[in-house]
Amino acid sequence: MNQDIFKLIHETPLIDHHCHFLINDASKNREMRLADVSTEADSSYPLSDTKERTAWWAFKSESKKFFKTDNIESLSTSQYVKFNHALFKNYNFKLLMIDTGFVPDDAIESEEKTEELTGVTVKKIFRIETCAEKCMLQNENFFDWWEKLKQDIIHAKASGFVGFKSIAAYRTGLCIKNPSVAEAESAFYDWKRSGVSRLTDAVLINFILWNIASTIIEQNMPLQFHVGYGDADADLYKANPLLMREFLRTWCYQGLSVVLLHCYPYHKEAGYLASVYPNVYFDTSLVNALAPTSTKEVLNEALHLAPYSRYLFASDASTYPEMYGVAAATFESALASHLKGLDFVPYSQKEKWINEVCYLNSMNLYNLKK
């Protein structure tokens, strides 16, 4: 029966509710770029050290599964398409939800072309800070900027988006407060005078998040937050989801669905929040691909308290299909190992949890058609 658990997981449809754009097959320096996406270090970090990490070797191993060679620079266009189709089919990916705020060089930004490359349906996630920056460049007046941003958010669903995402954790941290309009207006003009388009002001980011929450509730769409481990510019201390307590208490009880992404090393904190607040969901993505030796331990700890109905699969993968493959493979193994250890849980309940975690929770949360 334990063997049946892994087989069941492997054959269950997989929805990746948080990932990023793939790139086209014409991109050069494939080995170097594959190594680059096997780490969250910036470009100053020695590539030789990156290749001493388990993630790099997991990526190389994933390549061999599908095109049986170490020469990963030699794929033709047709081979690249065949490789992608084989990998995504092997792990039973059915849907990719792409965060449109991060665009690698040579990215395939078209939903249709990504679907052609992977054989998988694609949906879009609306990144709030990216939109706020674009609106700032288009508007000189605070109230015009704010109205344009609100309108873009209001029309997100009609534009094909299925959810929203904030990277407040990267920019200012997750201690989200409720600034006044006057404070936000002053901060906006300081931002305009700075000549910098990147939004890093805590007052403005907090103002946006606090004041769009009700609009997102009205659209019945979830709001994702980056949490914990990520790029080298993230302040990990400020990316603890426990700092969101005031925001969660205010908005989740009013119907806002909040999704905590990545979460390591705060996966236990995220699981706790999902166990005590309504409408809080989370994943343990990124470690699935970038810390493959941790996945079983992290998944076990994440589910110490959390309901399986609040836990989702995600890869946080980008650029190359190997990252998606490693994330799926390590997650499948971790989930199977976890469930095998639950001798007090009947097999039928384990089947239910597999379906929930792999795809049903995402289907319900993002209001997707079954």
DADAHU-V172778 format. One record per residue. N is the residue number from 1. RES is the residue in three letters. SS is DSSP state (@ for helix, = for strand, . for the rest). Layout:
BEGIN
n=N res=RES ss=SS
n=N res=RES ss=SS
END
This chain:
BEGIN
n=1 res=MET ss=.
n=2 res=ASN ss=@
n=3 res=GLN ss=@
n=4 res=ASP ss=@
n=5 res=ILE ss=@
n=6 res=PHE ss=@
n=7 res=LYS ss=@
n=8 res=LEU ss=@
n=9 res=ILE ss=@
n=10 res=HIS ss=@
n=11 res=GLU ss=@
n=12 res=THR ss=.
n=13 res=PRO ss=.
n=14 res=LEU ss==
n=15 res=ILE ss==
n=16 res=ASP ss==
n=17 res=HIS ss==
n=18 res=HIS ss==
n=19 res=CYS ss==
n=20 res=HIS ss=.
n=21 res=PHE ss=.
n=22 res=LEU ss==
n=23 res=ILE ss==
n=24 res=ASN ss=.
n=25 res=ASP ss=.
n=26 res=ALA ss=.
n=27 res=SER ss=.
n=28 res=LYS ss=.
n=29 res=ASN ss=.
n=30 res=ARG ss=@
n=31 res=GLU ss=@
n=32 res=MET ss=@
n=33 res=ARG ss=@
n=34 res=LEU ss=@
n=35 res=ALA ss=@
n=36 res=ASP ss=@
n=37 res=VAL ss=.
n=38 res=SER ss=.
n=39 res=THR ss=.
n=40 res=GLU ss=.
n=41 res=ALA ss=.
n=42 res=ASP ss=.
n=43 res=SER ss=.
n=44 res=SER ss=.
n=45 res=TYR ss=.
n=46 res=PRO ss=.
n=47 res=LEU ss=@
n=48 res=SER ss=@
n=49 res=ASP ss=@
n=50 res=THR ss=@
n=51 res=LYS ss=.
n=52 res=GLU ss=.
n=53 res=ARG ss=.
n=54 res=THR ss=@
n=55 res=ALA ss=@
n=56 res=TRP ss=@
n=57 res=TRP ss=@
n=58 res=ALA ss=@
n=59 res=PHE ss=@
n=60 res=LYS ss=@
n=61 res=SER ss=@
n=62 res=GLU ss=@
n=63 res=SER ss=@
n=64 res=LYS ss=@
n=65 res=LYS ss=@
n=66 res=PHE ss=@
n=67 res=PHE ss=@
n=68 res=LYS ss=.
n=69 res=THR ss=.
n=70 res=ASP ss=.
n=71 res=ASN ss=.
n=72 res=ILE ss=.
n=73 res=GLU ss=.
n=74 res=SER ss=.
n=75 res=LEU ss=.
n=76 res=SER ss=.
n=77 res=THR ss=@
n=78 res=SER ss=@
n=79 res=GLN ss=@
n=80 res=TYR ss=@
n=81 res=VAL ss=@
n=82 res=LYS ss=@
n=83 res=PHE ss=@
n=84 res=ASN ss=@
n=85 res=HIS ss=@
n=86 res=ALA ss=@
n=87 res=LEU ss=@
n=88 res=PHE ss=@
n=89 res=LYS ss=@
n=90 res=ASN ss=@
n=91 res=TYR ss=.
n=92 res=ASN ss=.
n=93 res=PHE ss==
n=94 res=LYS ss==
n=95 res=LEU ss==
n=96 res=LEU ss==
n=97 res=MET ss==
n=98 res=ILE ss==
n=99 res=ASP ss==
n=100 res=THR ss=.
n=101 res=GLY ss=.
n=102 res=PHE ss=.
n=103 res=VAL ss=.
n=104 res=PRO ss=.
n=105 res=ASP ss=.
n=106 res=ASP ss=.
n=107 res=ALA ss==
n=108 res=ILE ss=.
n=109 res=GLU ss=.
n=110 res=SER ss=.
n=111 res=GLU ss=@
n=112 res=GLU ss=@
n=113 res=LYS ss=@
n=114 res=THR ss=@
n=115 res=GLU ss=@
n=116 res=GLU ss=@
n=117 res=LEU ss=@
n=118 res=THR ss=@
n=119 res=GLY ss=.
n=120 res=VAL ss=.
n=121 res=THR ss==
n=122 res=VAL ss==
n=123 res=LYS ss==
n=124 res=LYS ss==
n=125 res=ILE ss==
n=126 res=PHE ss==
n=127 res=ARG ss==
n=128 res=ILE ss=@
n=129 res=GLU ss=@
n=130 res=THR ss=@
n=131 res=CYS ss=@
n=132 res=ALA ss=@
n=133 res=GLU ss=@
n=134 res=LYS ss=@
n=135 res=CYS ss=@
n=136 res=MET ss=@
n=137 res=LEU ss=@
n=138 res=GLN ss=@
n=139 res=ASN ss=.
n=140 res=GLU ss=.
n=141 res=ASN ss=.
n=142 res=PHE ss=@
n=143 res=PHE ss=@
n=144 res=ASP ss=@
n=145 res=TRP ss=@
n=146 res=TRP ss=@
n=147 res=GLU ss=@
n=148 res=LYS ss=@
n=149 res=LEU ss=@
n=150 res=LYS ss=@
n=151 res=GLN ss=@
n=152 res=ASP ss=@
n=153 res=ILE ss=@
n=154 res=ILE ss=@
n=155 res=HIS ss=.
n=156 res=ALA ss=.
n=157 res=LYS ss=.
n=158 res=ALA ss=.
n=159 res=SER ss=.
n=160 res=GLY ss=.
n=161 res=PHE ss==
n=162 res=VAL ss==
n=163 res=GLY ss==
n=164 res=PHE ss==
n=165 res=LYS ss==
n=166 res=SER ss==
n=167 res=ILE ss=.
n=168 res=ALA ss=@
n=169 res=ALA ss=@
n=170 res=TYR ss=@
n=171 res=ARG ss=@
n=172 res=THR ss=.
n=173 res=GLY ss=.
n=174 res=LEU ss=.
n=175 res=CYS ss=.
n=176 res=ILE ss=.
n=177 res=LYS ss=.
n=178 res=ASN ss=.
n=179 res=PRO ss=.
n=180 res=SER ss=.
n=181 res=VAL ss=@
n=182 res=ALA ss=@
n=183 res=GLU ss=@
n=184 res=ALA ss=@
n=185 res=GLU ss=@
n=186 res=SER ss=@
n=187 res=ALA ss=@
n=188 res=PHE ss=@
n=189 res=TYR ss=@
n=190 res=ASP ss=@
n=191 res=TRP ss=@
n=192 res=LYS ss=@
n=193 res=ARG ss=@
n=194 res=SER ss=@
n=195 res=GLY ss=.
n=196 res=VAL ss=.
n=197 res=SER ss=.
n=198 res=ARG ss=.
n=199 res=LEU ss=.
n=200 res=THR ss=.
n=201 res=ASP ss=.
n=202 res=ALA ss=@
n=203 res=VAL ss=@
n=204 res=LEU ss=@
n=205 res=ILE ss=@
n=206 res=ASN ss=@
n=207 res=PHE ss=@
n=208 res=ILE ss=@
n=209 res=LEU ss=@
n=210 res=TRP ss=@
n=211 res=ASN ss=@
n=212 res=ILE ss=@
n=213 res=ALA ss=@
n=214 res=SER ss=@
n=215 res=THR ss=@
n=216 res=ILE ss=@
n=217 res=ILE ss=@
n=218 res=GLU ss=@
n=219 res=GLN ss=@
n=220 res=ASN ss=.
n=221 res=MET ss=.
n=222 res=PRO ss==
n=223 res=LEU ss==
n=224 res=GLN ss==
n=225 res=PHE ss==
n=226 res=HIS ss==
n=227 res=VAL ss==
n=228 res=GLY ss=.
n=229 res=TYR ss=.
n=230 res=GLY ss=.
n=231 res=ASP ss=.
n=232 res=ALA ss=.
n=233 res=ASP ss=.
n=234 res=ALA ss=.
n=235 res=ASP ss=.
n=236 res=LEU ss=@
n=237 res=TYR ss=@
n=238 res=LYS ss=@
n=239 res=ALA ss=@
n=240 res=ASN ss=.
n=241 res=PRO ss=@
n=242 res=LEU ss=@
n=243 res=LEU ss=@
n=244 res=MET ss=@
n=245 res=ARG ss=@
n=246 res=GLU ss=@
n=247 res=PHE ss=@
n=248 res=LEU ss=@
n=249 res=ARG ss=@
n=250 res=THR ss=@
n=251 res=TRP ss=@
n=252 res=CYS ss=@
n=253 res=TYR ss=@
n=254 res=GLN ss=@
n=255 res=GLY ss=.
n=256 res=LEU ss=.
n=257 res=SER ss=.
n=258 res=VAL ss==
n=259 res=VAL ss==
n=260 res=LEU ss==
n=261 res=LEU ss==
n=262 res=HIS ss==
n=263 res=CYS ss=.
n=264 res=TYR ss=.
n=265 res=PRO ss=.
n=266 res=TYR ss=.
n=267 res=HIS ss=@
n=268 res=LYS ss=@
n=269 res=GLU ss=@
n=270 res=ALA ss=@
n=271 res=GLY ss=@
n=272 res=TYR ss=@
n=273 res=LEU ss=@
n=274 res=ALA ss=@
n=275 res=SER ss=@
n=276 res=VAL ss=@
n=277 res=TYR ss=.
n=278 res=PRO ss=.
n=279 res=ASN ss=.
n=280 res=VAL ss==
n=281 res=TYR ss==
n=282 res=PHE ss==
n=283 res=ASP ss==
n=284 res=THR ss=.
n=285 res=SER ss=.
n=286 res=LEU ss=.
n=287 res=VAL ss=@
n=288 res=ASN ss=@
n=289 res=ALA ss=@
n=290 res=LEU ss=@
n=291 res=ALA ss=.
n=292 res=PRO ss=.
n=293 res=THR ss=.
n=294 res=SER ss=.
n=295 res=THR ss=@
n=296 res=LYS ss=@
n=297 res=GLU ss=@
n=298 res=VAL ss=@
n=299 res=LEU ss=@
n=300 res=ASN ss=@
n=301 res=GLU ss=@
n=302 res=ALA ss=@
n=303 res=LEU ss=.
n=304 res=HIS ss=.
n=305 res=LEU ss=.
n=306 res=ALA ss=.
n=307 res=PRO ss=.
n=308 res=TYR ss=@
n=309 res=SER ss=@
n=310 res=ARG ss=@
n=311 res=TYR ss==
n=312 res=LEU ss==
n=313 res=PHE ss=.
n=314 res=ALA ss=.
n=315 res=SER ss=.
n=316 res=ASP ss=.
n=317 res=ALA ss=.
n=318 res=SER ss=.
n=319 res=THR ss==
n=320 res=TYR ss=.
n=321 res=PRO ss=@
n=322 res=GLU ss=@
n=323 res=MET ss=@
n=324 res=TYR ss=@
n=325 res=GLY ss=@
n=326 res=VAL ss=@
n=327 res=ALA ss=@
n=328 res=ALA ss=@
n=329 res=ALA ss=@
n=330 res=THR ss=@
n=331 res=PHE ss=@
n=332 res=GLU ss=@
n=333 res=SER ss=@
n=334 res=ALA ss=@
n=335 res=LEU ss=@
n=336 res=ALA ss=@
n=337 res=SER ss=@
n=338 res=HIS ss=@
n=339 res=LEU ss=@
n=340 res=LYS ss=@
n=341 res=GLY ss=.
n=342 res=LEU ss=.
n=343 res=ASP ss=.
n=344 res=PHE ss=.
n=345 res=VAL ss=.
n=346 res=PRO ss=.
n=347 res=TYR ss=@
n=348 res=SER ss=@
n=349 res=GLN ss=@
n=350 res=LYS ss=@
n=351 res=GLU ss=@
n=352 res=LYS ss=@
n=353 res=TRP ss=@
n=354 res=ILE ss=@
n=355 res=ASN ss=@
n=356 res=GLU ss=@
n=357 res=VAL ss=@
n=358 res=CYS ss=@
n=359 res=TYR ss=@
n=360 res=LEU ss=@
n=361 res=ASN ss=@
n=362 res=SER ss=@
n=363 res=MET ss=@
n=364 res=ASN ss=@
n=365 res=LEU ss=@
n=366 res=TYR ss=.
n=367 res=ASN ss=.
n=368 res=LEU ss=.
n=369 res=LYS ss=.
n=370 res=LYS ss=.
END
